[in-house]
């Protein structure tokens, strides 16, 4: 279960990074969302 959770978080992080690169998310949100994602580990 923990391995699946880790894989899903990796997919989520990759998707978020792609949204930032494509301009679909404001880059000013990056630190906030990184903190949120980091706290889930």
C-alpha positions in Angstrom: 0.0 0.0 0.0 2.8 2.4 0.9 4.5 1.7 -2.5 1.3 2.5 -4.3 0.9 5.7 -2.3 4.5 6.8 -3.2 3.8 6.1 -6.9 0.6 8.1 -6.9 2.4 11.0 -5.2 5.1 10.9 -7.9 2.5 11.0 -10.6 0.8 13.9 -8.9 4.1 15.8 -8.6 4.9 15.2 -12.3 1.5 16.4 -13.3 1.8 19.5 -11.2 5.3 20.2 -12.7 3.9 19.9 -16.2 1.1 22.3 -15.4 3.7 24.8 -14.1 5.8 24.4 -17.2 2.9 24.9 -19.5 1.7 28.0 -17.6 -1.5 26.4 -16.5 -0.6 27.0 -12.8 0.8 30.2 -11.5 4.5 29.6 -10.6 4.0 31.6 -7.4 2.0 28.7 -6.1 5.0 26.3 -6.5 6.5 26.8 -3.0 3.1 26.4 -1.3 2.2 23.3 -3.2 5.7 21.8 -2.7 5.2 22.3 1.0 1.9 20.5 0.9 3.2 17.6 -1.2 6.3 17.4 0.9 4.3 17.1 4.1 2.5 14.1 2.8 5.6 11.9 2.8 
